[in-house]
Amino acid sequence: MRILLFSGKGGVGKTSLSAATGTRLAELGYRTLVMSVDPAHSLADAFDLDSGLFGRKTAEPCRIADRLWIHEVNIQNEIKRNWRQIWSYVSSLLRTSGLGEVEAEEMAIFPGMEELSALLYVNDWHKEKRYDVVVLDCAPTGESLRFVAMPTTMKWYMQHIFHFERGLLRAVRPIAKRVAPFQLPSDSLFASVKDLFDRVEGIDQLLEDPRVTSVRLVTNAEKMVVRETQRAFVYFSLHGLTVDQVLVNRVLPDEVEGPFFREWRRIQENCLEEIKSYFDPIPIRQVPLFRHQVLGLDVIRELAREMFPQGEDPAAIIRTERPYSFRKRDGRYEVRLHAPFAAKAEISLFKKGEDLVLEVGTVRRHVGLPNSMTGLSPVRATLEDGVLVVELQESQ
């Protein structure tokens, strides 16, 4: 099963491009599910379904066309299916703090519930081989990063905290429940958490396998949006996911003319040059601005034809090699870049703002650094077997 994860700043058109990609995949014969992981779902709206404001119709996989389904994770359904015991306990704790029953039940829907529910589905479908491709229409960038980081966070908790916490409560419960001002978690609650972890276990390996999962970053040709896309690229790389394509949406078509659009076109052209120089060698795909709203299956199919004019297969594996990775070893920070055709004499590098800039001959490459490394400076670089290793440390 292939997993295509669409991420980007809110409002750039992720849902439309996810829907168009899913439509194209279904036309090619893949059993395709497009799944919204954004709590503010708009996937059913994109297909112009009469599903109500809160998506009850699409709370389960809903067939749109031959070999095409969509699914919007409905948290109320997921509470009944996967979270009832945990949710009941959290809401009871909140009621003891003075919240009313309805407010407590709403507040007990804590951040991460929907994302983890989506991961459960993806893992189950992979094991069942129910779909050939799952297209994930993710929330804006910050929530997307939480989504991909959640398996690692949960694994750390289960390995380092869970068993200690469970054992400690078993030991102190007989005494603590007499004096505690709230109900202590029961052992069955811990069993429920363990069951959820068992079901999601292994999803991190799927997300980090470039032959299974590819990230498609959606952006617009606007400076503020491009900057967020660059940050997203850094952090997906940091989490071990492979970005294999950048989609620049709503590019002004050539036929749009007139003085009103002249400055807008100049800004877009400058941004497109910046996108190409920053993300190279990641493939860049431009998607034109439509003269009408992208709404309904017919228009989504039209968008799919614009995205894939040569009949390309969106599920094709474009890249399996991560462009760079970050590491801390023996107290030293390292950036590792694949530079298979570079020679030592051709390489120069320097720090510019929050970026590490690499020059090989006439080619310049910007590498965005995570927050923990932006204050460091390059001190040493080595080239071994086509991998450039740059060591960074604090300035003296």
C-alpha positions as CSV (number, residue, x, y, z in Angstrom):
1,M,0.0,0.0,0.0
2,R,1.2,3.5,-0.9
3,I,0.7,6.5,1.4
4,L,0.7,10.0,0.0
5,L,0.8,12.7,2.6
6,F,-0.3,16.2,1.5
7,S,0.8,19.0,3.8
8,G,1.2,22.8,3.7
9,K,0.1,26.1,5.1
10,G,-3.7,26.5,5.7
11,G,-5.5,27.8,2.6
12,V,-3.0,26.7,-0.1
13,G,-5.3,24.2,-1.6
14,K,-4.2,20.9,-0.1
15,T,-7.7,19.4,-0.1
16,S,-8.3,20.1,-3.7
17,L,-5.0,18.7,-4.8
18,S,-5.4,15.6,-2.6
19,A,-8.9,15.0,-4.1
20,A,-7.6,15.4,-7.6
21,T,-4.7,13.1,-6.9
22,G,-7.1,10.5,-5.5
23,T,-9.4,10.8,-8.5
24,R,-6.5,10.3,-10.9
25,L,-5.3,7.2,-9.0
26,A,-8.8,5.7,-9.1
27,E,-8.9,6.3,-12.9
28,L,-5.7,4.3,-13.2
29,G,-7.2,1.3,-11.4
30,Y,-6.0,1.8,-7.8
31,R,-8.3,1.2,-4.9
32,T,-7.9,4.7,-3.5
33,L,-9.0,6.3,-0.3
34,V,-8.6,10.0,0.3
35,M,-8.7,10.7,4.1
36,S,-9.0,14.0,5.8
37,V,-6.8,14.3,8.9
38,D,-7.7,18.0,9.4
39,P,-10.2,18.5,12.3
40,A,-11.7,21.3,10.1
41,H,-12.8,18.9,7.3
42,S,-13.5,20.2,3.8
43,L,-13.1,17.0,1.8
44,A,-16.8,16.3,1.4
45,D,-17.3,20.0,0.6
46,A,-14.7,19.7,-2.2
47,F,-16.7,16.9,-3.8
48,D,-19.9,19.0,-3.2
49,L,-21.5,16.2,-1.2
50,D,-24.7,16.9,0.7
51,S,-23.3,15.5,4.0
52,G,-24.3,18.1,6.5
53,L,-22.0,20.5,8.3
54,F,-20.3,17.9,10.5
55,G,-19.7,15.1,8.0
56,R,-21.8,12.2,9.4
57,K,-22.0,10.7,5.9
58,T,-18.2,10.5,5.5
59,A,-17.5,9.4,9.1
60,E,-17.0,6.0,7.4
61,P,-15.3,5.4,4.0
62,C,-17.8,6.8,1.5
63,R,-17.8,5.8,-2.1
64,I,-17.5,8.7,-4.5
65,A,-16.7,6.9,-7.8
66,D,-15.4,3.6,-9.1
67,R,-12.5,2.6,-6.9
68,L,-12.6,6.0,-5.0
69,W,-13.6,6.5,-1.4
70,I,-13.3,9.5,1.0
71,H,-13.2,9.4,4.8
72,E,-13.3,12.3,7.2
73,V,-12.4,11.2,10.8
74,N,-15.3,12.0,13.0
75,I,-14.1,12.3,16.6
76,Q,-17.5,11.4,18.1
77,N,-17.5,8.1,16.2
78,E,-13.9,7.5,17.3
79,I,-14.7,8.1,20.9
80,K,-17.3,5.3,20.8
81,R,-15.0,3.0,18.9
82,N,-11.6,3.5,20.4
83,W,-11.5,6.2,23.1
84,R,-14.6,5.6,25.3
85,Q,-12.8,4.6,28.5
86,I,-10.0,7.1,28.2
87,W,-12.4,9.9,27.3
88,S,-14.8,9.0,30.1
89,Y,-12.0,9.1,32.6
90,V,-10.7,12.5,31.4
91,S,-14.1,14.0,31.4
92,S,-14.8,12.8,34.9
93,L,-11.6,14.5,36.1
94,L,-12.6,17.7,34.5
95,R,-16.0,17.6,36.2
96,T,-14.3,17.4,39.6
97,S,-12.6,20.7,38.7
98,G,-16.0,22.4,38.5
99,L,-16.7,22.2,34.8
100,G,-20.3,21.4,33.7
101,E,-20.9,18.0,32.2
102,V,-21.2,19.2,28.6
103,E,-18.1,21.4,28.9
104,A,-16.1,18.6,30.4
105,E,-17.1,16.2,27.6
106,E,-16.0,18.7,25.0
107,M,-12.7,19.5,26.8
108,A,-12.0,15.8,27.1
109,I,-11.4,15.6,23.4
110,F,-7.7,16.4,23.8
111,P,-5.2,17.3,21.0
112,G,-4.0,14.3,19.1
113,M,-7.2,12.1,19.3
114,E,-8.1,12.6,15.6
115,E,-4.5,12.2,14.4
116,L,-4.0,9.0,16.4
117,S,-7.4,7.7,15.2
118,A,-6.2,8.3,11.6
119,L,-3.0,6.4,12.3
120,L,-5.0,3.5,13.6
121,Y,-7.0,3.3,10.4
122,V,-3.9,3.6,8.1
123,N,-2.1,0.8,10.1
124,D,-5.2,-1.5,10.0
125,W,-5.8,-0.9,6.3
126,H,-2.2,-1.7,5.5
127,K,-2.4,-5.0,7.4
128,E,-5.8,-5.8,5.7
129,K,-4.5,-4.7,2.2
130,R,-7.9,-3.0,1.8
131,Y,-6.7,-0.1,-0.4
132,D,-3.8,0.2,-2.9
133,V,-3.2,3.9,-2.1
134,V,-4.3,6.1,0.9
135,V,-4.0,9.9,0.3
136,L,-3.8,11.8,3.5
137,D,-5.2,15.4,3.4
138,C,-3.4,16.7,6.5
139,A,-4.0,19.7,8.7
140,P,-1.9,22.8,8.3
141,T,1.9,22.4,8.8
142,G,2.1,22.4,12.6
143,E,-0.6,19.8,13.1
144,S,0.9,17.7,10.3
145,L,4.2,17.6,12.1
146,R,2.5,16.5,15.3
147,F,0.7,13.8,13.3
148,V,4.0,12.3,12.0
149,A,5.8,12.7,15.4
150,M,3.0,11.0,17.3
151,P,4.2,7.4,16.8
152,T,7.6,8.2,18.1
153,T,6.2,10.2,21.1
154,M,3.9,7.4,22.0
155,K,6.6,4.7,21.6
156,W,8.8,6.7,24.0
157,Y,6.0,7.0,26.5
158,M,5.2,3.3,26.4
159,Q,8.9,2.3,26.8
160,H,9.9,4.7,29.5
161,I,6.8,5.9,31.4
162,F,3.9,3.6,30.9
163,H,5.0,0.5,32.8
164,F,6.5,2.6,35.7
165,E,3.3,4.6,36.0
166,R,1.1,1.6,35.9
167,G,3.2,-0.3,38.5
168,L,3.3,2.7,40.8
169,L,-0.4,3.3,40.8
170,R,-1.0,-0.4,41.5
171,A,1.2,0.0,44.6
172,V,-0.3,3.2,45.9
173,R,-3.9,2.9,44.8
174,P,-5.2,1.3,48.0
175,I,-3.9,4.2,50.1
176,A,-4.2,7.0,47.6
177,K,-7.8,6.5,46.7
178,R,-8.7,7.3,50.3
179,V,-7.2,10.7,50.2
180,A,-7.1,11.6,46.5
181,P,-9.7,14.3,45.6
182,F,-10.3,12.6,42.3
183,Q,-10.7,9.1,40.9
184,L,-7.4,7.4,40.1
185,P,-7.0,5.7,36.7
186,S,-8.0,2.0,36.9
187,D,-5.8,-0.8,35.5
188,S,-8.4,-1.3,32.8
189,L,-7.7,2.2,31.6
190,F,-4.0,1.4,31.3
191,A,-5.0,-1.8,29.4
192,S,-7.0,0.4,27.0
193,V,-4.0,2.6,26.3
194,K,-1.8,-0.5,25.8
195,D,-4.4,-1.8,23.3
196,L,-4.3,1.5,21.3
197,F,-0.5,1.4,21.2
198,D,-0.5,-2.2,20.0
199,R,-2.8,-1.3,17.1
200,V,-0.7,1.7,16.0
201,E,2.7,-0.1,16.5
202,G,4.7,-0.2,13.3
203,I,3.1,2.9,11.7
204,D,6.3,4.8,12.2
205,Q,8.2,2.3,10.0
206,L,5.5,2.8,7.3
207,L,5.8,6.6,7.4
208,E,9.6,6.5,7.3
209,D,9.8,4.0,4.4
210,P,10.1,6.1,1.2
211,R,8.8,3.1,-0.9
212,V,5.6,3.3,1.1
213,T,5.1,6.9,2.2
214,S,5.9,10.1,0.2
215,V,5.2,13.7,1.4
216,R,3.8,16.1,-1.1
217,L,4.2,19.7,0.0
218,V,1.6,22.2,-1.3
219,T,2.5,25.8,-1.5
220,N,1.6,29.1,-3.2
221,A,4.0,31.4,-5.0
222,E,3.9,33.9,-2.1
223,K,6.9,34.7,0.1
224,M,5.2,34.0,3.5
225,V,3.8,30.7,2.2
226,V,7.1,29.6,0.7
227,R,8.9,30.3,4.0
228,E,6.5,28.0,5.9
229,T,6.9,25.4,3.2
230,Q,10.7,25.5,3.7
231,R,10.3,25.0,7.4
232,A,8.0,22.1,6.8
233,F,10.6,20.5,4.5
234,V,13.2,20.8,7.2
235,Y,11.0,19.2,9.9
236,F,9.7,16.4,7.7
237,S,13.3,15.6,6.9
238,L,14.1,15.8,10.6
239,H,11.4,13.2,11.3
240,G,12.7,10.9,8.7
241,L,10.0,11.3,6.0
242,T,10.9,11.7,2.3
243,V,9.5,14.7,0.5
244,D,9.3,13.7,-3.2
245,Q,7.4,16.6,-4.7
246,V,6.5,20.3,-4.2
247,L,3.2,21.4,-5.7
248,V,2.9,25.2,-6.4
249,N,-0.8,25.8,-6.5
250,R,-2.7,28.7,-8.1
251,V,0.0,29.9,-10.5
252,L,-1.3,32.7,-12.8
253,P,-1.9,31.2,-16.3
254,D,-0.2,32.8,-19.3
255,E,-3.5,34.1,-20.7
256,V,-4.0,36.3,-17.6
257,E,-2.9,39.8,-18.7
258,G,-3.4,43.4,-17.8
259,P,-1.7,46.0,-15.5
260,F,-3.6,44.7,-12.4
261,F,-1.8,41.3,-12.6
262,R,1.7,42.6,-13.7
263,E,3.1,43.0,-10.2
264,W,1.4,39.8,-9.0
265,R,3.0,37.9,-11.8
266,R,6.5,39.4,-11.0
267,I,6.1,38.3,-7.4
268,Q,5.1,34.8,-8.4
269,E,8.0,34.5,-10.8
270,N,10.5,35.6,-8.1
271,C,8.9,33.1,-5.7
272,L,9.1,30.3,-8.2
273,E,12.8,30.9,-8.7
274,E,13.3,30.8,-5.0
275,I,11.3,27.5,-4.7
276,K,13.4,25.9,-7.5
277,S,16.7,27.0,-6.0
278,Y,15.8,25.9,-2.4
279,F,14.2,22.5,-3.1
280,D,16.3,21.3,-6.0
281,P,16.6,18.4,-6.8
282,I,13.0,17.8,-5.5
283,P,10.6,17.8,-8.5
284,I,8.5,21.0,-8.6
285,R,5.0,20.9,-10.2
286,Q,3.0,24.0,-11.0
287,V,-0.8,24.0,-10.9
288,P,-2.6,26.9,-12.5
289,L,-5.2,29.1,-10.9
290,F,-8.6,28.1,-12.1
291,R,-11.1,30.7,-13.4
292,H,-13.8,29.0,-11.3
293,Q,-14.0,27.4,-7.9
294,V,-12.8,23.8,-7.6
295,L,-16.0,22.1,-6.5
296,G,-17.6,18.8,-7.5
297,L,-16.3,15.6,-9.0
298,D,-16.2,16.9,-12.6
299,V,-14.1,20.0,-11.7
300,I,-11.8,17.9,-9.6
301,R,-11.3,15.6,-12.6
302,E,-10.4,18.7,-14.6
303,L,-7.9,19.7,-11.9
304,A,-6.4,16.2,-12.1
305,R,-5.9,16.6,-15.8
306,E,-4.0,19.9,-15.2
307,M,-1.9,18.2,-12.5
308,F,-1.1,15.1,-14.6
309,P,-1.2,16.3,-18.2
310,Q,1.1,13.5,-19.5
311,G,-0.9,10.8,-17.8
312,E,1.6,10.3,-15.0
313,D,1.0,7.9,-12.1
314,P,0.8,9.8,-8.8
315,A,1.6,6.6,-6.9
316,A,5.0,6.2,-8.7
317,I,8.0,6.2,-6.4
318,I,9.9,9.3,-7.5
319,R,12.5,9.5,-4.7
320,T,13.8,7.1,-2.1
321,E,16.7,9.1,-0.9
322,R,16.4,11.7,1.7
323,P,18.2,14.9,0.6
324,Y,19.7,15.5,4.1
325,S,19.5,14.4,7.7
326,F,20.4,15.7,11.1
327,R,22.3,13.9,13.8
328,K,24.0,14.5,17.2
329,R,26.9,12.2,17.8
330,D,29.4,12.4,20.7
331,G,28.1,15.8,21.6
332,R,28.5,17.2,18.1
333,Y,25.8,18.2,15.7
334,E,26.0,17.0,12.1
335,V,24.2,17.7,8.9
336,R,24.6,14.9,6.3
337,L,23.9,15.6,2.7
338,H,24.0,13.3,-0.3
339,A,26.5,14.9,-2.8
340,P,27.4,11.9,-5.0
341,F,29.0,13.9,-7.9
342,A,30.8,16.5,-5.8
343,A,34.6,16.7,-5.4
344,K,36.2,18.3,-2.3
345,A,37.8,21.1,-4.4
346,E,34.4,22.1,-5.7
347,I,32.6,22.4,-2.4
348,S,32.3,25.5,-0.3
349,L,29.8,26.2,2.5
350,F,28.8,29.0,4.8
351,K,26.0,30.0,7.2
352,K,23.4,32.6,6.0
353,G,20.8,33.5,8.6
354,E,19.2,30.2,9.7
355,D,20.3,28.3,6.6
356,L,23.4,26.3,5.8
357,V,24.4,27.2,2.2
358,L,26.3,24.6,0.2
359,E,27.9,25.5,-3.1
360,V,29.2,22.8,-5.6
361,G,30.6,24.5,-8.6
362,T,27.9,26.9,-9.9
363,V,25.1,25.1,-8.0
364,R,24.0,26.5,-4.7
365,R,21.9,24.6,-2.2
366,H,20.2,26.0,1.0
367,V,19.6,23.7,3.9
368,G,17.2,24.9,6.5
369,L,18.2,24.1,10.1
370,P,16.0,23.0,12.9
371,N,15.7,25.4,15.9
372,S,18.2,23.5,18.0
373,M,20.9,24.1,15.3
374,T,20.2,27.6,14.1
375,G,22.6,29.1,16.6
376,L,25.5,26.9,15.5
377,S,28.2,27.5,13.0
378,P,29.9,25.1,10.6
379,V,33.4,24.2,11.7
380,R,34.4,21.1,9.7
381,A,33.2,19.2,6.6
382,T,34.2,15.8,5.2
383,L,33.2,14.0,2.0
384,E,33.1,10.3,2.2
385,D,31.5,7.9,-0.3
386,G,29.4,10.7,-1.8
387,V,28.0,11.9,1.6
388,L,29.0,15.4,2.8
389,V,29.1,15.6,6.6
390,V,29.1,19.1,8.0
391,E,29.9,19.5,11.7
392,L,28.4,22.4,13.6
393,Q,29.1,23.8,17.0
394,E,28.5,27.0,19.0
395,S,30.5,30.0,18.0
396,Q,33.5,30.6,20.3
